[in-house]
Amino acid sequence: MERPGIQHEMIRSELEEIVGEAYVSTGEADRLVYATDWFWLPQMWLDRGAPPRKPDYIVHPGSAEEISAIMKIANAYRIPVIPWGGGSGSQGGALSVFGGIILDTKRLNKIIEIDEKSLTVTAQAGINGTQLEWALNEKGLMLPHYAASSNCATLGGYLSPRGTGTISTKYGKAEDLVLRMQVVLPNGHILRTPHVPQHAAGPDFYRLFLGAEGTFGVITEATMQVDYLPEARLLRAVLFDDLAKGIEAGRQIMTRRLDPFVIRLYDPRSTASRVKKILGYELEGAYMVIGFDGDPDLAALQEKKAMEIINQFGAQDLGREPGEGWWNHRYDFYYPPQSLKLPWMYGTTETVTTYDRIEKLYYAEKKAVEEGFKEWDIEFIGHFSHWFHWGVMVYTRFIIKNPPEDPEEALRLHNRVWNTAMTAVLENGGMVNEHHGVGLKLSRYMRRQYGDAWPLLESIKNTLDPNGIMNPGKVGFGF
Amino acid sequence: MCRHIAPVGHVMADEAVTPHGIALVVASQRRGLIDWNADTVGVVYAEPDAGNCRAHCVTDQPLPAAIAAVRAEIVAQNQAPTVVYDVHERLRTKHSAFGDNAPAPTETTGDVALYVGDEAHYLWPSAVEAAIKLLDAAGMHPVPIGVGQSNGYLAGSLGFPDTASRQATALLNEVQATGARQLIVLSPGDVFTFRQLYDERLGIDWPAEVELVDLTTLLASRVADGSLAFERLNEPAAYAYVDPTHAVRVPERFDAVRALVSAVLPTAPLELFWRRERAHPVGSTAVQFTRPDIADALTRARLEDARNAGAEILLCEDPGTLFHLNRHAASMGLRVQGLYELLAERLI
C-alpha cells in the first residue's frame, strides 16, 4: 500500500534507529531484487517486462532483539513484514504482495554451538545451508537435509516451509531434525521452545512455527539434529517395465524398514525425457535410483535385501554407475540450463498421500491435467521421491512450452492448470503440498485442504498476529 | 545458485549484490523495468570479479566476464561512477591505479622474464626482491618486465576493454622484446589474466612460444626434487596460509603453494574456513575503488576467518592481497608476512 512521503521517511528513520542506516534500504535495485523469489509467476512477470509489486523497505537485522523492535514498529504502522532467507522459495512465500518490510535474516548467520556428543548444531536462522554443511563436514558431521536449494536457502528457510531434502527418506524432513527454536512473535516477544522436542509436557505447540512460513513469527535460531558423515554410500539404479511395480517395490522396501536414504522413481515420461536429457541414459520404463548409507556392512545388507524385493518385480539391475551418476548430478535437474525455464510455463504440483491412494491420485491428476490442457500441448511428468512408512510423495510437474505472451493471460492459464491439478489432488486424498510450502501459490487452497479445521488455524493466527502484519497473503491468511 | 560462495553477498548479507541480484538488475534494465542510475549502477560495480561464482557455477556461466561487458556499456553511456573514470585516467596515462613512477619497458633480453606488475611494484615491493632471490637460488635469472604496469585486468574489469587491450598488447610486446620463453608470475590473478582473461574478454592470444609459469608451482617443484631447501622456522607461532584473491581461478596451485608453506614452517599451517575452492577474495579488485565499503568488508572477513582459526601470522604470496590484509591486520591482532619474503629469508 502506498504511504505518504512523510510517513515513509518517518518509518525509515525508525527502522534505521534499530538496525543502523547501513542496514535499511529503499534503493531501486534492492527493492527490485527483493520483489521476486523462485516462484514462476513473479519471474514470468519480470521476464515479460511487467513491473512487480515491490517492498517498501529492505531491513537487515542483526539480532532477535532488533527483529522484536521492528515488529513493534510494523504493528504501530500496520506494515506487512515478510521474512526473507535465501529467496529460493518456489511458492511466492517471500513476495511482498502488499508492500511492506522485507526482513532479510542473512546477517543472523552464526553457528552458536556444534555439540559433538549429542550430535546437534545450534545456529542462527539466516545461515546459508551449504555454509552450515561445510562447517559440519569439517567435524565429520552433516545436517541430513540435502535440499536442491541448499546453496541459496537458509536454515530458517529449511524450517519455515517444512522443507524436504534429497535424503529425507532415511533422515526425515527438516521439521523432523529440529530440537528447539528461538522465534520472534508478531508482537515482538522473543520465545524459546523447550530444550528437547520429544516429551510429554503438553502439546507440541512449537510446531506451529514449522510450516507457518513467517505468518506466525520469525524463526531466528534453531538447534538441529546432525549425523556423522556416512562411511559408505551405496547407490544403484534399476528399471521397471511398469510404474506400478516400482511403487510397490518401494512400498515393500519402506514397510519392511530397510532404511534407504533415497528412493527416486521416475515415471516413464520423466525417464524418457528428463533422465535421458540430464543423465544421458536412454531407457524405456520407470527408472529407480536406490541408495543405502552408513556402516558399509549394514548398508550392503540392506541393499541386498532391497534388491531381493526389486528382483521379484522383474526389474532390470542397471548397476552402480547410473545410481552414482544420478547422485553426482542430482541437482542438475534444478539448475540452468537443465532446469525448466522461461518463457515456458511450468509448475510443480507435488503432493503426498498414503500407499493405498498414491497410484490412483497420480493417474487422476495426470489425466485431468493432460486432458484439460490438451490444446496447450501440456506435458505432465513426475517422480516419487520422498518415501515414508505409510506413503510417498509424488513430485508431479506440468510444462507448457508455448504459453500466452501476455503476462495476465499467462497467469490466468497458470492458475487454471493449478486449479485442475489441485482439485484432482484433493479429491484423491492428497495434500496440496509435501515440501515446497504454501506461499502465495497455494494459499487459496488452504481452506479446502483443512475444511472444518481451518477456523482453528485462523483463530490461532488472529491471536498471535491481530494486526495481520506477518507475511500477509500467504498460507491462506489475508491482510 | 552460487550464493553459498558469493563473497560480497556473504559479507554484505544483501541479495542485490549476489550474482543473482546483479544479473536480475542487468536483465531488468534490458527489459525496461529500471534505468541506469547511481543506485542500479552501484550494484553492477559491487561485483569483485574474483571468480568465485564462476568457479562454483554448475554450468560454468562466465558471469564475471558478462558483468565486465555490462560495465563497458555503462561506461560508454557515461553512467559509471566518477571514480571509475578517474581510475581509468590513471591507468591510461600512468599505466597503474596505484602510482606514477613506472619505468619504461625493459630493453634487457633473456630466456626468462618475471612479470612484476603494478601491485607488487607499488603496494608490496618486497615480494619482487624476494622472488628474484628465490629464482636466483633456483638458477634462474629473470628479466623483470611490466614493472609498475597494470596487465589490463583492472581496466577490463572496470569496463574499459580497449584500454585493457592496449595494456595487454604493450605487455606482450615487452615479453617478446626480451626474447623470453618463460614468463614467471607472482600471483594467481596474473595466471588468470594471462591464461584466460586475455582470450575470453579481450580476444588476445597468448603467444604459443611463451610458457606461463606460476612461481609458487615452480618453487614447489624445486623443493620436491631437492634442488631448493629452506631452513624451517622453529618458533611455535600460529601461521595460517591465506589463499589470495583469484585463487579459485587457478585451483591447480592449491597443493603446490601449501607444499611450499610446509617446507618452511615447523608444522602444517592452519587452514581457514574460506580456503582452496571456496577461498574468498580480499578487497584487492576493482571494488577497492568502486565500493571501498565492500572492499574493506571482504578483507576484514578474511581476517576474521583467520582469527577464528586461531592464527597469529598470515602468509600469502600475492602482493595485492598482502597489501589489503596488512591495512586491517594490526587492528585485529594479526600480523601479515609475505610468503616469498619468508622463503627468501630461509633459503639454505
HADDOCK unambig.tbl for C-alpha pairs under 7 A between the chains (distance, minus, plus):
assign (segid A and resid 27 and name CA) (segid B and resid 39 and name CA) 6.45 0.50 0.50
assign (segid A and resid 28 and name CA) (segid B and resid 39 and name CA) 6.65 0.50 0.50
assign (segid A and resid 28 and name CA) (segid B and resid 40 and name CA) 6.87 0.50 0.50
assign (segid A and resid 29 and name CA) (segid B and resid 16 and name CA) 6.74 0.50 0.50
assign (segid A and resid 29 and name CA) (segid B and resid 25 and name CA) 6.44 0.50 0.50
assign (segid A and resid 29 and name CA) (segid B and resid 39 and name CA) 6.50 0.50 0.50
assign (segid A and resid 29 and name CA) (segid B and resid 40 and name CA) 5.28 0.50 0.50
assign (segid A and resid 30 and name CA) (segid B and resid 16 and name CA) 5.44 0.50 0.50
assign (segid A and resid 33 and name CA) (segid B and resid 15 and name CA) 6.96 0.50 0.50
assign (segid A and resid 33 and name CA) (segid B and resid 16 and name CA) 5.73 0.50 0.50
assign (segid A and resid 33 and name CA) (segid B and resid 21 and name CA) 5.74 0.50 0.50
assign (segid A and resid 33 and name CA) (segid B and resid 24 and name CA) 6.67 0.50 0.50
assign (segid A and resid 49 and name CA) (segid B and resid 31 and name CA) 5.27 0.50 0.50
assign (segid A and resid 49 and name CA) (segid B and resid 32 and name CA) 6.66 0.50 0.50
assign (segid A and resid 49 and name CA) (segid B and resid 33 and name CA) 6.32 0.50 0.50
assign (segid A and resid 51 and name CA) (segid B and resid 33 and name CA) 6.41 0.50 0.50
assign (segid A and resid 106 and name CA) (segid B and resid 13 and name CA) 5.28 0.50 0.50
assign (segid A and resid 107 and name CA) (segid B and resid 13 and name CA) 5.63 0.50 0.50
assign (segid A and resid 128 and name CA) (segid B and resid 4 and name CA) 6.33 0.50 0.50
assign (segid A and resid 130 and name CA) (segid B and resid 4 and name CA) 5.99 0.50 0.50
assign (segid A and resid 131 and name CA) (segid B and resid 4 and name CA) 6.22 0.50 0.50
assign (segid A and resid 151 and name CA) (segid B and resid 1 and name CA) 5.89 0.50 0.50
assign (segid A and resid 151 and name CA) (segid B and resid 2 and name CA) 6.21 0.50 0.50
assign (segid A and resid 151 and name CA) (segid B and resid 3 and name CA) 5.99 0.50 0.50
assign (segid A and resid 151 and name CA) (segid B and resid 4 and name CA) 4.84 0.50 0.50
assign (segid A and resid 152 and name CA) (segid B and resid 1 and name CA) 5.85 0.50 0.50
assign (segid A and resid 152 and name CA) (segid B and resid 3 and name CA) 5.33 0.50 0.50
assign (segid A and resid 152 and name CA) (segid B and resid 4 and name CA) 6.04 0.50 0.50
assign (segid A and resid 336 and name CA) (segid B and resid 59 and name CA) 7.00 0.50 0.50
